[in-house]
Amino acid sequence: MPPAPDVADSAIRVLIVDDQSMIRAGFAALLDAHEGIKVVGTAEDGDGISDVVRRTQPDVVLMDIRMPKVNGLEATRTIMAMPGTPPKVIMLTTFDADDYVFSALRAGASGFLLKDSPPEELTQAVRVVAAGEALLSPKITRALIADYAARPERPAKADARLSALTDRELDVMKLVAAGQSNAEIATELYLAEQTVKTHVSRILNKLELRDRTQMVVCAYESGLVRAGH
């Protein structure tokens, strides 16, 4: 008989990158205590991140946004430029309005999480991002992206790709950009939740976007959604 599959092989593989040793140790202990999650490595800086990723083969990287040598933004860009399918990146920050966070989303991060979030939010974040969803806290996302979109030095740029979307898809995209979940969008538009999921999938395909995070960025940068509206 063939050997039984190793449960650890199907676990979500996590790499933790943070310059504070207590944060690394604490997050590692917390995540390893949960079934289906395995911490495969830690690093204290973004320097040499491509080598660490190749060695550990993580599914998800918990990345501190502020580090002394190579910060999380540069490290995320490096990861996203690696050949093959890159791991998902969750940015860790101590600020709920950090100038670097929006840039990190544009660089390819799948979302961000405050370091003082409850432990259950950390494990849920890993599972959500590993499943291919974006991790966007509505409260933080609205404040962060609205602040970005309101800056006069960064005007919205028309995106011709939006012309490929139907009116209903545009409605869905606006609500995604507002931080609403599929269930909330379904309620507001009087649709089945599965229908909303289908619309979201079609929007991503038409606009050639990776996930909901990039959809939010596109909505604000194209002017489809504006701060305060």
C-alpha positions in Angstrom: 0.0 0.0 0.0 1.2 3.5 -0.7 2.2 5.5 2.4 -0.4 7.7 3.9 -0.1 11.4 2.9 1.6 13.6 5.4 -0.9 16.0 6.8 1.9 18.7 7.0 2.3 18.5 3.2 -1.2 20.0 2.7 -0.7 22.7 5.4 -0.4 26.3 4.5 3.3 27.1 4.4 4.1 30.5 6.1 7.2 32.6 6.0 7.5 35.4 8.6 9.7 38.4 7.8 10.1 40.9 10.7 13.0 42.7 12.3 11.7 42.1 15.8 12.6 38.7 17.1 9.7 38.6 19.6 7.2 39.3 16.8 8.7 36.5 14.7 8.8 34.0 17.6 5.3 35.0 18.8 3.7 34.7 15.4 5.4 31.5 14.7 4.2 29.9 17.9 0.7 31.1 17.4 0.5 29.9 13.8 2.2 26.5 14.4 -0.4 25.8 17.1 -3.2 25.8 14.5 -3.9 22.7 12.4 -3.4 23.2 8.7 -0.7 26.0 9.1 3.0 25.4 9.2 5.7 28.1 9.6 8.5 27.1 7.3 10.9 29.9 8.0 11.6 33.3 9.4 13.8 36.3 8.4 14.7 39.5 10.1 14.9 41.7 7.0 13.8 41.8 3.3 17.5 41.6 2.2 18.0 38.4 0.3 14.2 37.6 0.3 14.3 35.8 -3.0 16.8 33.3 -1.7 14.6 32.7 1.5 11.5 32.3 -0.6 13.2 29.8 -2.9 14.5 27.8 0.0 11.3 27.7 2.1 8.7 27.7 -0.7 6.0 29.5 1.4 2.3 29.9 0.3 2.0 33.0 2.4 4.5 35.6 3.5 3.8 37.7 6.6 5.9 40.8 5.8 6.7 43.7 8.1 6.4 46.9 6.2 9.2 48.8 8.0 12.6 47.1 8.3 16.1 48.7 8.5 17.8 47.3 5.4 15.2 46.3 2.8 11.7 47.3 3.8 8.5 45.3 3.1 7.6 47.3 0.0 10.9 46.5 -1.8 10.8 42.9 -0.6 7.3 42.5 -1.9 8.3 43.8 -5.3 11.2 41.4 -5.4 8.9 38.5 -4.6 6.4 39.4 -7.2 9.1 39.6 -9.8 10.3 36.1 -9.1 9.5 33.5 -11.9 6.6 31.1 -11.4 3.7 31.7 -9.1 4.8 33.9 -6.2 3.5 33.4 -2.7 0.8 35.7 -1.3 2.0 38.6 0.8 0.3 40.0 3.9 1.8 43.3 5.0 2.2 43.8 8.8 2.1 47.3 10.2 1.6 49.0 13.5 -0.3 51.9 11.8 -3.8 52.0 10.5 -2.9 54.7 8.0 0.6 54.0 6.7 1.8 55.7 3.5 3.7 52.6 2.5 0.7 50.3 2.7 -1.0 51.5 -0.4 2.2 51.3 -2.3 2.6 47.7 -1.0 -0.8 46.8 -2.4 0.2 48.2 -5.8 3.4 46.2 -5.5 1.5 43.0 -5.3 0.6 42.4 -1.6 -2.7 40.6 -1.1 -3.6 42.8 1.9 -2.5 44.0 5.2 -3.0 43.4 8.9 -2.3 45.5 12.0 0.2 43.9 14.3 -2.1 44.5 17.3 -4.9 42.5 15.7 -6.4 39.7 17.8 -4.7 36.3 17.4 -7.7 34.8 15.6 -7.5 37.5 13.0 -3.9 36.5 12.2 -4.7 32.9 11.6 -7.9 33.8 9.6 -5.8 36.2 7.5 -3.4 33.5 6.5 -6.3 31.1 5.6 -8.2 33.8 3.6 -5.1 34.9 1.6 -3.9 31.3 1.0 -7.4 30.6 -0.4 -6.9 33.3 -3.0 -9.0 36.0 -1.5 -7.8 39.6 -0.7 -7.4 40.7 2.9 -8.9 44.1 3.1 -10.2 45.5 6.4 -13.1 47.8 5.3 -12.3 50.4 8.0 -8.6 50.6 7.2 -9.0 50.2 3.5 -11.5 53.0 3.1 -9.4 55.5 5.1 -6.2 54.5 3.4 -7.2 54.4 -0.2 -9.5 57.4 0.2 -6.6 59.4 1.5 -4.5 58.3 -1.4 -7.1 59.1 -4.0 -7.7 62.5 -2.5 -4.1 63.6 -3.0 -3.9 66.2 -5.8 -0.4 65.1 -6.8 -1.8 61.7 -7.8 -4.7 62.4 -10.1 -6.9 59.6 -11.3 -6.0 58.1 -14.7 -8.7 56.9 -17.1 -8.5 53.2 -17.6 -9.8 52.1 -21.0 -10.2 48.5 -19.8 -13.3 49.6 -17.8 -15.2 49.9 -21.0 -15.3 46.1 -21.2 -17.4 45.9 -18.0 -21.1 45.8 -18.0 -23.1 48.3 -15.8 -23.7 45.6 -13.2 -20.0 44.7 -13.1 -19.2 48.3 -12.6 -21.7 48.4 -9.7 -20.0 45.4 -8.1 -16.6 46.9 -8.6 -17.6 50.1 -6.9 -18.9 48.2 -3.8 -15.8 46.0 -3.7 -13.7 49.2 -3.6 -15.9 50.4 -0.7 -14.7 47.4 1.3 -17.9 45.4 1.1 -17.9 41.6 1.2 -19.7 39.4 -1.4 -22.5 38.9 1.0 -22.9 42.6 1.6 -22.8 43.3 -2.1 -25.5 40.7 -2.7 -27.8 42.3 -0.2 -27.3 45.8 -1.6 -27.8 44.8 -5.2 -30.5 42.1 -4.5 -28.4 39.4 -6.0 -27.5 35.9 -5.0 -24.0 35.7 -3.4 -22.9 33.2 -6.0 -23.9 35.7 -8.7 -21.7 38.3 -7.0 -18.8 35.9 -7.0 -19.3 35.3 -10.7 -19.3 39.0 -11.4 -16.1 39.5 -9.4 -14.4 36.7 -11.3 -15.4 38.2 -14.6 -14.2 41.6 -13.6 -10.8 40.2 -12.6 -10.5 38.3 -15.9 -11.6 41.3 -18.1 -9.2 43.7 -16.3 -6.4 41.1 -16.0 -6.2 41.7 -12.3 -4.9 39.2 -9.8 -7.3 39.6 -6.9 -9.8 42.0 -5.1 -6.9 44.1 -3.8 -5.8 45.0 -7.3 -9.5 45.6 -8.2 -9.7 48.2 -5.3 -6.6 49.9 -6.5 -7.8 50.0 -10.1 -11.2 51.4 -9.0 -9.5 54.4 -7.2 -6.8 55.0 -9.7 -9.1 55.0 -12.7 -11.5 57.4 -11.0 -14.4 54.9 -10.9 -14.5 55.5 -7.2 -13.5 58.8 -5.6 -12.8 59.7 -2.0 -15.9 60.7 -0.1 -18.3 59.2 -2.7 
